[in-house]
Every structure is written in structure tokens, then in C-alpha cells.
Amino acid sequence: CDFVYGDCTNRVSKTSNFGQFWCESVQDDGCSFDGSTIAECVHLAQGNIPPEFQWYSDSSFGGPSATDYCAFRNPKTNPNYPDFEKLCWDTRGNSIASTTMDYPSSGYGINSRCIEINDGTFQNGYCFQFECINYNIFSKEYGGVRITLSDGAIDGAETMICLRRDSNKYKESNTYGQSVKCPNIDSVCGHSTKPFACYFGNWNDNLNKCVCSIGYHGTDCSVIDDKRFATEATLSQIIPNSVSPQYGTGICIRNSIFSIINGYYELSTEYEGLPSYQHNIEIKHKSDARNFPNPNSNLYLYFIRYFSQWSIGVNKGDSSVYAYCLQSVSPTQVIDIQYCRQWAVWDNTQSQWIYDTGLSVYHCTPTYAPSSNPTTDPTLEPTFMPTTNPTMEPTFNPTLEPTTEPTKNPTTDPTADPTKDPTSDPTSDPTFEPTSEPTTEPTSMPTTDPTGDPTFDPTNEPTTDPSKDPTIDPTVDPTVDPTSDPTFDPTSEPTMDPSNDPTIDPTLDPTGDPTF
């Protein structure tokens, strides 16, 4: 935020607050912010600088008004070679702008980058060989750079290591006795595993190749390509598009004020590594016939990387088109036309481009048989979300995997029959209250251990077998009938009262003594 909204220099000392980006005077030469180019601090302000934007000791010095008059470094140029800007990897510099007289090991090459050297009087930029070191595969950052200040061929060999903590700080060169400013590691090395593999482009680890800037091609992006539509300037490895077949087999365009481009565009061949589509024109109006005299004409919908735009034209790659929409391609080369919203079409009446705010573009698959109950008007924007009123019958082709986002609430319509494949483990969250509807049948698998807490009330249904432990107290309800199995010996304690039922016959064995 300070870089955007703050001051570019310290108001008191007049020194730059962001030395990597803003310079201080015409003597403050050095490198571009990313170390790619030898650059010089130039005065670009026009007219008088407002007092609130007078950042420097020289109040008349400054950058352009677009940067609030903050001065920055521009690449140094050579009037004899207008397209040469002292890029450190542009090997033409070894013959056009050699600095070996000052520093024998300086030079231009694919792994060369710019460093600033201050000799105490002047500060300038020079190209030296760099090596990015200590790469972290997880954070995709380098820990530092190793700079070859001298290869030892003429002067003593010297390499300087600058770590992340040394960014924009000076270190002393033992060979030259001068101050060398350490670069910003991320600006110089980037985040790929091969920071210096490509001349005019960047290494892509996912593709394992160089992705060239517009105007260059080749395995290392060193070949100039001045063709307007060159397949060599695009990705030679076709990258699968992100649009899934579930979205449809083509593109539908509706409600354009230029009626001829409305209709279905079927997926065709690829163009510049991305899908293109074909539409068969149906001539309905005389105005259309003037634009398309051939009734069998086709329209093509395709993406032009050079302009970063979707175009509709008679031939792929035509610079003359009937409609276009600007859209950027992501670094992963994924792009979806349905998110391109602002279409412009050519208005023959006014002979100018106008925005077609009603035009709708979406993925679709047309039906080839008419509906038995068609709607009066076609839908303008079909929904991509599922219906809120699904079919009652289950699908015949269910998914194999369960959903990763189950519903939080139980169903209001559970199944009537229990599952045939119950879980083997009990629930980890049992209920605290017993069921209000117990089962009527006893369990077929009783517990193996009896309860340690029996009931206090006797059962209403005693057991049929007597207890093995009889009661100690006699019964209060003796039997009425004599026993069928009397004892043979008389009792040792006769009754004191006579019997109410004496014997009729005298005893056969009377006693010897009379009774009292």
C-alpha cells in the first residue's frame, strides 16, 4: 500500500523509498526492477512540476505525470540498433554494448542478469552471470543467487553470494574494491525450477517447456516470429480445455442484434491450442444475403491469442470479424467462453462497433427430435444448477462413491424395512432413554452373565421344580390326611390326653404293670 499511496522518496533526505523501482537523479543509473536490463534514470516530466510532487533536490526533475512525477529507470538504447535495449540475455550485446573493458567477466547470455555497481562517484548497471541457489520445492522460492564477478581469466576469481536477507543491500567486491547491490531474489529467479532456460519467455514446470512471449518461438524462445497468426508462436503441446462434456457438445448464441450470428456452434477442430466451433448459416433476410452471398457459408467461433479475444468470422484467423469478446487466458491455459460477457458486434447501419448487451453465450447440446410439449419461447439462460423438484424415481445409474457432503438432518421419510447389511459395530452415540416401544419377543441371544441386581418382588409364576434349599420355619397350613408312610417306632413323647378313637381290640402284648 505504501508503494501505491505513499511517497516515492523521503521528503527530508530526498532518497528513494523504493530503490528497486524509483530512482533519485540522472546519476542514479543501474538496472530495471527485475534485473533484466541495464537501465538509466531519465527525466520525463513535462512542464512545471506541482509543488506537492516535487520529490527531488532538483525541483525540476521528475518522472511523467502518470507516476505522480516519480522517476524510474528506462532501458538504455543504442541509436544504431533501435530494437536493442541492453537486455542481459540478448547476446547481441556482446558486440554492440560490450563492457569487458570495465569488467572482463561481464557479458550477455541466457543466464546473465543486471547488477548495480557503485564506484564511489557513479552508479551503473552491468550484466554478469547468475545462478539461482537453494531452491525450496514446497514454497517454490530460491534462497539466494551466486554472481560470477570474475572468472579468474584476467583478474582474481570471485563469486558473490546474495541471500534473501541481502536484497537491495550493498556488498564489497574484493576484486574490484567497489560496492555491488544485491538484487531481489524473487524478481530475478522467479519460482520455476529453470529460471534461465528461456530467452524471451518463461519456463513452465507443468508443461516442462518454455512458454514464449508473443513474437518469439522455438524450444528456448530465441527465434523471432513476425507472422501475424503463427502456430509456432503458440503452445505446440495441446492443453486439454477445462470445459467438461457434461456442459454440452457446442456453443449456443442467442438474442444478438446481429441475427445472423445467433444459433448453434458445433465443436470443431482446435485453433491455437484451444477449442473452436463451426456454425452453418441459414439465410433468412436480404440483409444477411448481402453479407453472405454464398448460402452455404459457415461462421467460425475461435480464440485469437494475439488479441486475447473470442472472434466470430468467416475464416479462422481473419482480422475482419463480425463479433468479438475480450477474455484472458489463465496461466494454466484454462478458458471458458461462457464467462466472456461483453460482446461487441459490427453495426452495418452506423458502420461502427457497438456493445451487444443482450447477446447470450452458453454451452449446449441441441435436440434433433421435436418436443411433444414444446414451450412457446426458448429459454434465454438455462440454469446450470439442478432442479429443486427432482424426479420421484431413483436413477438407474447411481454414483459409485457416496457423497462427500451428506445432509445434516435425517430424512422425514425413512425406509420401512431394516437394512440387510447392518453395521457390525454399535453406535458411538447411544440414546440415554429406553425405547417407548419395546419388542414383544424375547431376544434370541440372552446375556451370558446374570444381573447383579435382582427384583425385590416375587414372581407371579413360580418355577415347577422345588427349591434345593427348604424353608426353616414350619408351615402354617399342615396336611389333613395322615401320612401313608408312618413310623414304626412309638414316639418318645406320648400324648397326655386319651385318644378320641381308642382301639377296639386289646393288645396282644400287654404291659406287666397296671396303669395309674
Secondary structure, DSSP 8 states (H G I E B T S, - for coil): -HHHHS-SB-TTT--BSSTTTB--STTB-EE-TTSSBEEEE-----S---GGG--SSSTT----GGGTT--BEEE--BTTBTT---BTT-TTHHHHS--TTT-TT----TTEEEEEEE-SS-EEEEEEEEEEEEEETTTTEEEEEEEEEE-SSSS--EEEEEEGGGTT-EEE-TTT--EEE---HHHHH-SSS-TTS-SSEEEETTTTEEEE-TTEESTTS-EE---SS-GGGS-SS----S--GGG-SEEEEE--SSGGG-EEEEEEEEETTEEEEEEE----SHHHHHH--STT-EEEEEEETTTTEEEEESSTT-SS-SEEEE----TT----GGG---EEEEETTTTEEEE-TT-EEEEE---SS--SS--SS--SS--SS--SS--SS--SS--SS--SS--SS--SS--SS--SS--SS--SS--SS--SS--SS--SS--SS--SS--SS--SS--SS--SS--SS--SS--SS--SS--SS--SS--SS--SS--SS--SS--SS---
